[in-house]
Amino acid sequence: MNAENIIKLWHVVLQNIVPIAWTAVGAIALWIIGGWVINALKRLARGALASGKVDATLAGHLESVLGVVLRILLVIAVLGLFGGDTTSVTAILAAVGVAVGMAWSGLLSNFAAGVFLLLLRPIRVGDFIAAGGTIGTVRKVGMFVTIVDTMDKARALVGNNEIFSDNITNYTTSPYRRVDRVAQLGHGVDPQQAMAQLKGLLAQIPNVLDDPAPDVDILEFKLAGTRLAVRPYCHNDNYWQVYFDTNKAIAETSKAGAWPVPAPHQVFLQAK
């Protein structure tokens, strides 16, 4: 190879290879520096969310979303260094986002509901709730599902949208809970005497509160006889123990008083 060819080759290298090499070096430097900046911004966001006392779960997911968005912007910037059509890339990413959003509409609705659950805090870990067709103790409020331990010792994963779009009953927010039971009296049983006996037995049930005192009163009149409302109060943790003990108290009162079996009682009048 003579000197003239070497000079021509050197010109080709200077005109083509060197710019590409410098662009590649710039892209690598941009990627490294951009990654450092993204991590710094994530740390700043984490500190701001922590100082604002934002829920730890919500803060973690917001930080992840911020990282993903910044990484996408960094990729677009790197492609721009190589002269790529960033407008087309942005349009493709937007189209992909729309397609994913349509395919995962249910998942996104659960995500949105999870954000509102974490912001509004209608339920917290440890609360005993009834929502989304499930009754139990909340173990975790995630971004997509809420984990609930049911009363039969099963673990239910309920979509956040099912909970947020349903009526939520939180039994833990009150210091006590009322147990609603009914005592059906037969004909011939004195309601006042039955109420006095039931109040005496309710006071002996463990974990029944004295304040408020148990309610025993006439609820309604049926064909089978008078129906009493039997309503003791207890802490939420003792609900089912008091519930079943109240049933036993009603049965014991009926047995001790030799109450007749409730049966519809009708009187037919003959026409004259």
Summary of the structure (lengths in Angstrom):
residues: 272
radius of gyration: 35.5
end to end distance: 138.1
largest distance: 140.4
contacts: 723
relative contact order: 0.07
helix: 54%
strand: 18%
